[in-house]
Amino acid sequence: MTTVRAYAPGIYARSEELVQATRDLDRGRTTEEAVARRQREDLEYFLEAQRAAGLDYLSDGLLNWQDIFRPFAEAAEGLSFGPLTRFLNTNTFYRAPVATAEPPRLREPLSEPHFRFAQGLPAGSWVATLPSPHALAKWAQGELDVRAVAEGVLKPQLTWLVEHGCALVVLQEPALFEKERDLYGLAAALEVLSGPLPLALQLPFGDAGELLGELLELPVDAIGVDFYSTDVRALPRPFPKTLLAGVLDARNSLLEEPEEVARFARRLLEELEGELHLVPNGDLQFVPEKIARQKVLRLGEAARILKEEA
């Protein structure tokens, strides 16, 4: 029986209290300490939900990340950040990275508070989310080489994650849906990153159907597919890698029924040679926190149904 896992990588939804605290900080009505305290409370609540759901890997929800790029734009020589830019067809925005020098170099790996599990959880129990080197390079203003981004910015971070007990790294890759994608550059960049940790390349909120054949040639352990945008019939058969199946819609507040999710997952299991990982189709930050929590619980229930059948 194919191994089934479930987890919720990416940026998690903030509570109403954390959103308000952040606004108050911007307006000088509260302190950074109060916001940090609220972030810790949100983290504990999110961890509680993941444990209650029985998820196989835990995530810290990147609760103090404004977007997937900005921490690296702030921490790397040769990078800065520019104007607010809409993230795909969502109602959220990111600060576009700006190339100021070539090649970019991470001054030092991100640690606390960006990754909150280094001191608290057993090794091998948590998953990290990073931008794909291709997305970071292609969505930056100015010229950036994809391989140079991998070598100078993401590889030092990956080394830090290995040393601090991370089990799996999900690389978010939204830029492959654009016409000027660089699969050759992405492949070279992933060669730089491959080895120390399992890597999953996740394509959120888009139709990956026409790309899947080429993606299977990339040096990653897993491919993430949004099955709300991608027809299941586009999946190459048999699928030789681990599949991160986007089976929860992170842009819709409608709650999925665990039995229906499990029924769809059974179809996927028939086509896989690798493992099946059940995940949302993107960051859960796009729905209210109370909805996101319910989606996490239902994700775990769907995985439990499949595991019990095994």
ABEGO torsion letter per residue (X at the ends): XBBBBBBBBEBBBBBAAAAAAAAAAAAGABBAAAAAAAAAAAAAAAAAAAAAAGBABBBAGGAABABAAAAAAAABBGBBBBBBBBBEABABBBBBBBBABOBBBBABBBBOAABAAAAABBBGABBBBBBBAAAAAAABBEBBBAAAAAAAAAAAAAAAAAAAGBABBBBBBAAAABAABBAAAAAAAAAAABGABBBBBBBBGBBAAAAAAAAAABBBABBBBBAAABBAAABBOBBABBBBBBABBAABABBBBAAAAAAAAAAAAAABABBBBBBBAEBAAABBAAAAAAAAAAAAAAAAAAAAAX
